Amino acid sequence: MNLKDLLKKVGRKKAVTLIILFLICIGGVIFTENDYFLYDRTIAEVVSVSEELTSTSPALINSKEYQYTQRLTVEIKNGVHKGKFATVTNKYSSSLVTDEKYSKGDKLFVDVNGSGDKLKATCTGVKRDVYAVGVTMLFALTIVIVGGKKGALSLLSVTLNTLIFIAAIEFYHRGLDLFVLCLGAAFLFTATSLTIVSGVNKKTAAAVISALCGTAVTIAIAYTVLKLTNGRGVRFDQMQYLIKPYEEIFISELLVGGLGAIMDISITMSSSMSELIDRDNSITFAALRHSGREIGKDIMGTMTNVLLFTYVCGCIPLIILALRNNVTLTDVLNNYLDLEIVRAFVGGIGIVVTIPIAIFISTHMLKGTKKVSPQPKEGDA
Amino acid sequence: MEFILGTILLILMIAVGGIRGAKTFAAMYANIIILIVTVFLIACGVNAVAVTIIGCAVIGVVILFWINGVNIKTVTAFAAIATVLLLFAAVMLYIGSSSHIQGFADENTEEICWYSPDIGLDMRQVTLAMMLMGLIGAITDTAIAITSALFEVHENNPELSMSELFISGMNIGRDIIGTTTNTLLFAYIGEFMTLVIWFREYEYSLAEIINSKVFCQDFLQIVSSGAGCMTIIPIAALFMAYSLTHRKPPKDEESEETDDQENTETATVNDTAC
């Protein structure tokens, strides 16, 4: 397909929008690449590297660890020493567990000491903003190119949800209860996301109510188990960045973590139910329930796996570090994997529980006035 | 605690899904075991990226072929997943090493202070392995959703051409974008919460957050998985449209095999076009 055909197919207006978006993305990356003036800390770019092997030591499990010393020449990009060169010494060992190996073109935050021509500097960190921005732009581009208008709306939904989340954390910092905040946020998350995905209509209302009921039941189950077992078997002290009562933080994390999957199930159920009802208005409740269960069986498996992998992959580096340090596999799994498995299980429970709830609520809300059903209003819940 | 939760999950899955529910639960366990074996092999010193890609292939086999059976839908989904996974690996190999997100950040010091950092294993590869593992679940979900739906479309309208099928595949994909991004977003927010509370508690400035290793590790993973989930949509739609219009009806098994190979060839063409 050549360019002209492609243009005709995509439409001129769309093509122009995409090109503008593309330019914005490229511009954003170029800007962050050169945004030295925004920082108070001194930034320097590595212009040349010389490194030498200083020592070799036997490492754990039949391998060798190589220690290197790097001498970097860096060009200072901002501040009083702008334009001058400085030297930085950096040591790293080949596993790079906590060390960094720098190469030409890397941008570093440095503390400059000394004066005159021969400046010396110590590195305090790597400038990573360009990667954060770059990947974000890549995501925005792919979602809009693939999804068009719907993609742009999803992007909006992601942004709004992130803002709600940041606001919730801010309120928590000001002293409000995290769990209560997360309940409130869950309501907002569900309402905004589902409205953006499928508009303001009865279908969305049914999905929102099912999602909230599903979440409530899931959290009730998780909380009961947590209280009954006193969290036995799970090492909460292995939770990262531990600061405050971790049980409360953990249950809030469970609440928010499963929410996306639960919403997914709810909206899938309510749209398929409304599709079935629209096609054949005389369809019976039993038939609807049956189709709903079939759909549920289809999506249940893949959804639980999405959650499983999303959660578990985060602890891979820590597991490997521990295993290489001759910690036994069972100890490692008990210490690091359990917490993530609990998350995945609770998410799975959320998914499975929501299937019958969503079938019940959507059939009764969407089927209309045939039967006297407990009709929940759109506002409550 | 996880034993009780696991039992509850199993009971619920059987109650809602019957035999398929039990199978789903077994697959979940199988995946956990594959994951542990993969991680264990990496720790034994086998090349991390190679092991992970093989591990992902086995996981794909379990989720697709064991749960949904071997047919044109699952074979095509598998080819699409393999393509996206390799593409993603190539991109993240570059981004991951040049953004210095391997290993552990200063914020993790407390967790790792017991261990020797001299482990004789390149942490950059481990980071890549982690990212690939995080992606596999999500792209499998999307790929199978698209290929199954397209299969139904083709069954009901067998005369549709390849480009018509592709367009309808894209439409199906667009419908699931919103929910897929939500599923991923909230799962990650759930994991991210402690870190964000930490940032707020210790008064990190925006500039400090965005440049910190610990933020970038999570952020790059989240956002790049999102991008990976978007890329699978056109690729799965294209592959499925191709295999549906190019299969020979009588010999189902064989044609799928060849389709699979042809697909991987067209994949490279498609990638450059994208």
Interface residues (C-beta under 8 A of the other chain):
Chain A: L38 Y39 R41 S57 A59 L60 I61 N62 S63 K64 E65 S93 S94 S95 L96 V97 T98 D99 E100 D106 F109 G125 V126 K127 R128 D129 Y131 A132 G134 V135 T136 L138 F139 T142 I143 I145 V146 G147 G148 K150 G151 L153 S154 S157 V158 N161 T162 F165 I166 I169 E170 Y172 H173 F189 S193 I196 V197 I221 A222 V225 L226 L228 T229 G231 R232 G233 V234 Q238 M239 Q240 Y241 L242 I243 K244 I249 S252 E253 L254 L255 V256 G257 G258 L259 G260 A261 M263 D264 I267 T268 R293 G296 K297 D298 M300 G301 T302 M303 T304 N305 V306 L307 L308 F309 T310 Y311 V312 C313 G314 I316 P317 L318 I319 I320 L321 A322 L323 R324 N325 L329 L333 L337 D338 I341 V342 R343 A344 F345 V346 G347 G348 I349 V352 V353 I355 P356
Chain B: M1 E2 F3 I4 L5 G6 I8 L9 L12 M13 V16 G17 G18 R20 G21 K23 T24 A27 M28 N31 I32 L35 I36 V39 F40 I42 A43 C44 G45 I63 I67 I95 S98 S99 H100 I101 Q102 G103 F104 E107 N108 E111 I112 W114 Y115 S116 P117 D118 I119 G120 L121 D122 M123 R124 V126 T127 A129 M130 M131 M133 G134 L135 I136 G137 A138 T140 D141 I144 A145 S148 M170 G173 R174 D175 I177 G178 T179 T180 T181 N182 T183 L184 L185 F186 A187 Y188 I189 G190 E191 M193 T194 L195 V196 I197 W198 R200 E201 A207 I210 N211 S212 K213 F215 C216 D218 F219 L220 Q221 V223 S224 S225 G226 A227 M230 T231 I233 P234
